[in-house]
C-alpha cells in the first residue's frame, strides 16, 4: 500500500484513526492517497471494509474510487455521493419511519411545481424564471433556511434573487405546500429526511452508526450546511473522519457550499492530523508556476490554507499569453492552434477551450467549425440549440420583412430581440435569467460590422447550420465551473478580460476572490500546453477592455519565466510599450524574442535558411575584427528576425526590435546588401568589419 507514494501521501495513508485533514492541491494525487488509506487500514485488519462510507460529490468520482479500491484488492466499501447515500438509507428505513407507507416519489425537476407555486403566489414566470427560483430555493434549503427566514438570510448572504426577496419567500412557502399536497419530495428533502431519521429515531441512529464507523469525505471545501448536518448525524460524536479538500478550489459558494468546515476542521476536531499534499503530478512546472502566481495574490479566509504546488513533471512549454484586437480574431487563432495540435498528434479529446460564461461558446463553435475542427460542448447546450436563441432566430427572421435595407443593423437587431422580452441595458438578477440575457447580448455583438440586417440574419442561419453538425469526439468547449475535476493535455483559457473574469457581478471582495480561484482552477486543468488570451474589444472596432486583473503579465506585456514562475509584483508596471502584433495570427506580442521575430513563437516561420547562414558568417567576421563576442553585434534572435522578415530599406531594419540608430549606422548597409543577395565575400572590408 505504501509503494510508490511520496512522503506526504505516506503520512496521509498511515495516519492513526481519528480526525485527519488532507489539504490536497490540484494534481497532487488525492484520490490515490485516500483510496490507499482505506485499503491500508482494511488490509492491515484495523477496520472492516463494509464499515466504511466514502462520500464524494459526483457519481463519476464515486465510481473511480470504487474501481481503485477494487484494484487494491478491497471490496465492500460504500463509495457514494451524499444524495445517493441518503437515498439508500431513506428508502431502507421508510417503512419504519412512515408506519409501513412507501417512501414518497422523488421529484426529478422542480420546474413544474415552482411554476405552479409562483402562480399561487401571484407571480407569472417562464422557464428561465422557474430555474432561477429553483436555484434560490435549493440554496435556502441547503443552507437550512426556512421560507419565513429567507428574506433576512438572503440579505445577509448578499444574494441577488431573481425577484423581490419577500416574493421569493412567498413562492418558497407555496412550493413546500404544493409539494406536500402532491406527496413528493425533492433532493434536499431527501437529505433532511436522512438527518431526521437519525436525529429523531434512536433505533435508526443505532443501526446506521453500527453499519458505518469510518468516514471519508472528498472535496470537503464544497460541503453545504445541510450535508454537514447529515455527516454529523452519521458520526454521532465519533471522530474517525478523513476529509480531503483544497480551499483554493472553492468555486461553488453561490449554491450554498462553504469552505468554512474545511478551514475550521483542525480547530473543531481536537488532535486532528493535518497533511499537505503539494507535489503536482499533473502539470508541467511552467503551468504549476503560473498557477502558484495566480493564487499567491489571494486574500480572505481561503487564502490561509493556500498551497504552494511543486511541479513533478519534466519541463514543458511556457504558458502562451496572447492579446488580440477582438474576440473573433481571438477565436480564429484558438481554432488554428487547436488544428495544429491535432496535426501534431494531440487527440482532439485532450484539448479544451474554457470560458467564464456559456454565452462565450458561440465564437469558438463558429471558429472551430470554420477550421473543420470537431468539438463538443460540455455542461451546456450548443449556442444555437438554446431555447432563447431559437426563439430569437424566429423573431429576427420575422423582422427581415419589416426592416428597411438601409436600416442600421445593431438597432434593428435590438428592436427585433425586444419582441422576445430582451432589453439591452437591463441585465436581470438570477443566474438562469442572466445567462439567457448574455446569450442574446452575444447576438447583438455578432451584428456589429454586418453589412445589412438581412445579411446578418442569413449569416446567423449559416452559423447555426455549421454548428449543428454531429461530432463523436472533439475539442471540449466548457465553462470554468463545469471543468472542475477534469484535466486535458492542452487548455485554452479565453476571454480573460475584466468584466468577464472577474465578472461584473462580483461586487464584494469575497466574490472577486472566488473569481480568482475560478481562474486558478482553469489553469490547473492543463497538463502540458496552456494558452491564456483575451480580445481588446468584443467586436472589431468596439470599445476597449482591460485584461483580467489576476494576470498582471497582460498589463506588463510579459509571460511566465523560464523557471516556471510567472513574474508578479504587487504594483503592476503601467508603462505602455509600443504594440507589436504577430504578422501571422495578429496577436499582440509580449516577449522580447517574439517582438524581434515579429511573430509568436508557435506561429509558422518563413525563415530563409541560406540568408541566415550568410548573416551568421558575416557576424563572425565582424565580431572577429572588433574583438567582441558575436552577440554584441547581433543576437541570434535578431539574425532569425532578419532572415524571416528580410528588410529591404533602413526603415524596415529599425522596425526590428534590437536594431536602433547606432546599429543601423554600423551595420545597416552590410545587412541590406546581404538580404539583397550579396555574399559575405562580396562586401567591402569596411562593410564587414564596421570599422
N, C-alpha and C positions, 0 to 999 in steps of 0.2 A: 504493500500500500504506500510505502514511502519512496520507493524507487522512482527517480526522475522528477521528484518535487524539489522546488527551490527552498531555501531555508525558511522563508516566511510561510510558504504553503505547508511545510512540515510542522511549523508551530501551530498553525490552524488545525491541522489534521489530528495532532496528538494532544491538543489542549484538553484538560480534565473536564469531567462532567460539570455542568453549571452554565452560567451565562457567558457566552462567547460572542464578541462583536468583530466581524471580519470586514474591515474597510477595504474594499476591492476596487481599484481603479480600472478604467476601461482596458480590456485586453489582457488582464493580469491573471487569468485562469481561475476565476471564482467558482465556476461550475466544477472544475476539476478538484478544487480544494474541498468544497462541501460534499461532493459525492465520495471522495476518498476518506473524508472524516466519518461519514456514515458507515462506509464499508469497513474502515479500520476498527470502529467500535463494535460492529456486528461480528466480524470475523475473529476478533480477539475475545469474544464472549462477554464483552462489557454490557451490551444491550441486545435485545431481540428485534429483528427486522420488523415484525408486524406491529411493534410498539412505536414505530417512528412515523411521524407525519411531517412531510416536507411540503411547504406551501410556496407556490410561485404565482406569477401574475398572468401568465399566458399558458394555454394548453400546449403550445409548441415547447415552451421551456420545461413544462412538467414531463412531456414525452421524452425530451432529451435527457432529463435527469434519470428517468426510469431506464432508458437504454444504456446509459453509462454505468448505472448500478448493476445492471444485468451483465455487462462486460466484465465487471469486477467480481462477479460470482455472488452477487447479493440480490435475492428476490424477496418479495413480500413487503417492501417499503411502500407506503402510500405517498405518492408524489402527485399533488393535485393543486388546482387553483383554489383560492378562497371560496369562490362560488361553487365549484364542483364538490369540495369537501363539505360545505354547508348543506348543499342539496342532498348529498348522500345521507347525511345524518338526519336531516328533517324528514326525508322520505321514510327512513328506518323507524324513527320514533313517532311519526304522525299518528298511527292508530292508538298509541298510548296517550299522546298529548291531546288528541281530539276525540277521545271516548269512542274509538272504533271507526270514526269517519275517515275518509280518504283525504290525503293532502290536497289543498286547493290547486287548481291549474296554475301553472307558471306562465306569466304574461311575457311573451317574447318581445313585444313592442308596446311602448306607452302611447304612441301617437293617437290611436283612435279614442282611447279613454280620456286623454288630455284634451282633445278637441271637444269631446262631449262635456267635460268638466268646465272648460273655458266658456262654452255656450251657456251653461247653467250659471256661470259667474258673470254673464252679460258681456262676454268678450268673444268676438269672432276672429278666428286665427286660421291661417293657411298652413300648409305642411311645414314651411320653414318656421313659422311661429310656434307650432306644436313641438318641433325639435328643440327650439331654444327653451321653451317651458319645461320640456323633459330634462334638459341639462340642468336647469336650476333646481328642479325637484330632486334629481339624483344627487346634486351637490348637497342640498339640505339634508336629505335622509342619510347620506354617507357621513355627514358632519354631526349627526344626532340632533338635528334641528327640527322641531315640530312646526306645523303650519302657523300657529299663533306666535311663534318666535322668529319666523322667517325675516320680517322687515328689519328688525333690530340686528339680527345676525348678519344679514346681507350688507347692511350699512357698516357694521364693524369689520367685516371681511373686505370692504371696498369692492363689492360685486357691482357689475353693470348689468342689471336684469333687463330682459327684453321689453318689459312693461313696468308700470308703476309698481313698486315693491308691495304695496298693500293689495293690488290686484293679483299679483303673482301668488301671494299668500292665500287669497281667496280661491284661486284656481287650484292651488295645492290642497286645500281643505276639501274642495269639491271632488278632486281626483281621488282622494282617500275614500270618500263616501261612495263614489261610483264603483270603485274597485271592490270594496267590501260587498256592495249590493250584487255585484256580478260574481262573487265567490272566487276571485282570482287574486294572486299575489304577484308582486314584481321581484326583481333580483335583490333589491335592498330589503324587502320584507323577508326574503328567504334567509339572509344573514341575520336579521333581527330575530327571526323565529328560532334559529340555531342558538343565539345568545339566550333568548327567553327560555328555551327548553332546558338549558344547563343551569341558568341562574335561578329559575323558579321551581325546578323539579330535582330534588336531591337524588332520586334514583337514576335519572338520566345523567346527571353530572357524574355520579359514581361510575356508571358504565362507560361513559366517554373517556373519563380520566384513567380508568383501568386499561382501556384499549390503547390510548395514546399517551405516552410518557416522555417522549423525547421529540422536540420540535426544531425544525429548521425553516427559516423564512428568508426567501430570496428577494432582492430588490426592496429592501426594507425601507428605503427612503420614499417609496411610493405608497406606503400604508396610509389609509384614512382612519378617522376615529372609530367608525363602525367596525372595520376589520380589526383594529387594535382591541376593541371591546370583545370581539369573538376570540381573538388569540388569548386574551386574559382569562376568558371563561374556560377555554381548553386547558390552560395551565393550572388554574385553580390554586395559585400561590406557589406552585413549584418553579424551579429555576433552570431546568435542563433545556435551555433555549439557545440556539445558534442563529444569529441574524447576519445577513450579508447585504451590504449596500455601499453606495457612493453618493455622498451629499452633492458632489459636483454634477451629478446627472439627475437632479431633482427638476423635472420639467412639466409635472402634471398637477401643480397646485390648484389650477382652475377647476379640477374635478373634485377637490377636497383632500387630495393627497398631501401629506406633510412630512418633511424630513425631521421634524421635531423629535419623533420617537427614536430615530437613529442617533441624532445629536445627543439626546439625553440618556441614552442607554447606559453608559458607564456610571452615570450619576444615580440612576434609579435602580440599577442592579448591582448590589454590593458585591465586590470581589470579581467583577466581570473581567475576563481576559480580552484585551483588545489587540488585534493583529492587523497590520497594514500590508496589503499586497500592492507593490509598486512596480514590479518588473513587468513591462509591457511586451507580450509575445506576439501581438497582432500587427503593430505598425512599425515602420522604419524609424530610426532615431530622428530623422528630419520631421516626420509627421508628429512624433511624440514631442519634439521640441516646440513646435508651433502650438500644440495642444496645451503644453505647460505654460507657454507665454500668454495664451488667451485666458486661462483660468487663474494665473498668478495675480491678475489685477482684480479678482473678485472681492466683494465686500459682503458683509452680512453674516448671519448665523452659519450658513452652509460653508462659508469660507474657512471656518475654524477647523473643519475636517478635510481641508483641501489636501490632495496627494500630489507629490512631485513624481511623475512617472519616469522610469528609466528604460529606454528602448533596448530590447534584447536582440533584435534582428540585425542583419548586415545593413550597412548604409544604403540608402536609395536616393532617388532624385529629390531635389529641393521642392517644397510646395510651390506651385506655379501661381503667382498673383498677377491677375490681368485686369486692366481697366479698359472699357470700350466706350465709344461715343454714345451708344444707346443700347437698349435691350435687344432689338433684332440682331444687331451685329454681334452682341454677346452670345446669343443663342446659336447663330450661324457658326461662330468659332468653336463653340462647345460641340456641335454636331460634327464638324470637321475633325476635331481631336478624337472624338469617340470612334469615328470611322478609321482614323489612323491606328488607334489602339487595337481595334478588332483586326485590322490588316496585319498588325504585328503579332497576332496570336492571343490577345486577351479575349476570353469569351465575353460576348455581349452581356451575359447574365452576371458577370463580375464587374460591371460598370454601373454606377448610379449617378443621377443628377438630382440633387436635393435642394429644396427651396423652402421658404418660410410659410407661404400660403398656397393653397391648392390652385388659386386663380393664376399663379405664375406658370403653371404647366403648359398653357396653350402655346406660348412662344417656342417651347422646346419640343412639343409634339409636332409643331409645324416644321421646325428646322430639321429634326431627325427624319421626318417623313420625306422632306425635300432632298435630304442627303442619302435616302434609301437605307437608313439605319433602323433596324427593328427596335421597338420599345414596348414596355408595359407600364401602365400607371398603377401604382400600389396605394392602397388605402383610400382611394377616391375614384370617382368616375372620370373617364376621359372628358376633356373640356367640353366637346361638342355633344357628349351624352348627357350632360347635366340638364335637369328639367328646366331650369331658368334660362339656359342657353337655347334649348329647343323652342321654348316659348318666345324668346327674343327674336330668333330667326323667323318665326312666323310673323311677328309684328313688323320686322324690318322688310320682309318680302311684301307684306300688305302695304307698307308705306311707300314702296317704289312707285306705285301707281299715282300717288298724290304729290310726290316730291318733284319740283322742277329740276330740270337737268343742270341748271347753273346754281342750285342751292348750295350754300356752304355745307360740307359733309358732316363735320362734327356736330353742329347744332341740329342738323336733320336727324342724326343718329340718336342724340339725346332726346329729341322730341318723340321719336318712334319708341324708344325704350320707356318713356313716361307712360305709355299705354299699358305696360306691364307692372306699373306701380313704382318704378325705379326713379329716384331723384338724385341728381348728380352731386349736389353739395350737402347731402344729408345721410351719411353713413349711419346705419342703425346700431343699437346695442344688441347684444346676443350673438353668440358665436355663429350659428347657422345663418341668421339673417345677415350678419356682416360678411360671411363667406359668399352668400348669394350676391350681395351688393358689389363685392370686389370682382366677382366673375363678370358681372355686367359692365363694371367700370373698365375691365380689360377689353371689352368690345369697343368702347369709346376710344381707348388708346390705339387699338388697331385701325380705327377710322382716320387717325391723324396721318395726313400725307396722301390719302386716297384721292384720285382724280375727280371722282364724282360719286354720288350716293349709290347709283346703280352699279358702278364698278366695284364699290365696297361690298355690296350685298353679294354680287357674283363671286368676288374673291372669298368671302366667308363660306359660300357653298362649296367652292373648290377645296378650301382647307378642311371642311367637315368631311368631304368625300375621301380625302387623303388620309385623314386621321382615323377613319373608321376601318381601315384595312386591318384584317385579323393578324395577330402575331402569336407565335408559340413561345419563343424565347427572345429576349431583347434587353436593351438598356433599361434599367429601372428608373422611373420618374416617381419621386415620392416627396412628401413633406418631411421636414426635420423631425416632427413628432412621430410620424409613422415609421421612421428609420431607426428608432431606438431599439437596441438589442440586435441589430443586423450589422453586417460588415461586407465590404467589397474590395477587390483589388484596386480599383480606381474610383475616386469620388470627386464629383464636381459640385462645389458649393457655390450657388449662383444667386444673383440679385442682392448682393451684400451691400445695400445702401441704407443709410439712416432713414428711418420711417418705414422700412420693410423689416430690417433686423438691426436694432430693435424696432418692433412695430410701434407705430404712433399711439397705439392703445396701451402701451406700457407707461403708465403715468406716475408710478411710485418707484422709489429706489428698489424695493423688493421685486417688482415686476421687471424692471430693467435688468436686475441681476439674473432673473430666470431666463431672460433673452440671451444673456451672455452664456449661461450654462447650455442653452439650446445650440449655440454655435459650437461650444466645446464638444457636445455630443456628436454634431456633424463632423467635426474634424477627426474625432476618434473612430469614425466608421471606416476610414481609409487604411488599407494595408500598405500599399506601395506608392500609388500616384494620388496626389491631392492638388486640385485646382480650385482657386478662390477668385471670384470675379464679380464685377458689378458694371452696369451701364451708367454713364454720367447723366443720361436722360432716359426717360421712359420710352420715348419715341424720337426719331430723327428731328433735330431742331427744337426739342422740347426743353422744359425748364431744367436747369442743372440741379443735381442732387449731390449730397455729401456721402462719402463712403462710410461703411459701418464703423462706428466709433470703437468697436472692440478690436479692430485691426489697424493700429497706427501705422503699420507698414504701408498701407494705401496712401496715407497722408504724406509720408516721407518719401514715397517713391522707392522703397526698399523691400527686400524679401527676406526670407529666413537665411541665416548664416550657414556656412558650410559645416559648422559644428552641430547643426540640428536644433539650435535655439534661436527663435525669432527675436531679433533685437528690439526691445521695447524700452521706452523711457517714460517717466511719469508725465513729462510735458512734451508731447509730440512736436517735432520741428515743423514749424509752419512755413518755412521758406519754400517758395514755389520754383522749381526748376522748369526750364523750357520743356514743353510737352513734345515728346518724340513718339511717333506711332510706328508700329510694325508695318513694313511695306507689304507684308503678305496677308496678315489677318486683321490689321487695323487696331490691335490692342495698344494701349499706352505702355511704352517700355519703361521699366523701372530700374533694372540693374544696369550698372555701368557697361558691362560686357555686351548686353543686349542693345543698349543705346548706340554703342560703337558699330555693331553689326547692322543696325537698322531693322532688325527683326527679332522675334522671340527665338530663344534657343531651340524650341521644339518645332518651329516652322521650317518648311523645306528651304534648302540652301541652293543658290545658283552660283556657287563659287567656281572661279576659273583656276583650276589646279596648276596649269602651266604658268599663269601670271603669278600665282602665289610663290612658286618656286623661284622665279626671277626676282621677285621682291625680297625673298629671304636671302638669296645670293648677294643682291645689292646691299642689303642691310649688313651682312657680314663684312663686306669690303669697307663700307663706310665706318663701321664700328672699329675695324682694324686700324684705319687711318687715324681716327680720332682717339684711339686708345681708350674706349669706353665699352661697357657691356652693351650687347646688341639691343636689349630692351630700352636703353636710353634713347636710341634712335627712334624706334617704333616698337610697341609691344606686339606680341603675337596676335592679340585681338584686333589691333589696328591693321595689321597686314591682312588678316582674313577679311576685315571690312573693306579694305581697298580691293581685294581680289573678287569680292562679291559685288560691290557697288560700282566699281570701275569708273571713277570720276573722270570727266574729260576737260574740266576747267577749274581754276582756283576756287571759285565759289562752292563747287561741289566737294572739293577737298576739305575745306574748313567746316563743311556741314557734318563731317565725320568727327564724333567725339574723340578728343585726344589730339587733334591737329589744330593748333592755334596759329596766330600770325607768325610767331617765331619759327615754328617748324615748317610752315608754308614757305617762308623765306629761305630756310636752309635746304629743304628737300623737295619743295613743290615741283620745280621744273623737272627734276630727275624722275619723280614718281609719275608725273603726267606722261613723260616720254615712255616709261616702262608700260604704263597702261595702254599707250598708243601703239605698242608692238615692238619698241626698241629692245635690243638685248643689253645685258649689263656691259658687255664689251663695247657696245656702240656709244656708250655715254662718255663724254669728256671727263678727264680725271677730276676736274673741279666739281662736276655733277655727281660723281660717285663718292667723292670724299667730303663734299660740302665745305671745302677749305676756302 
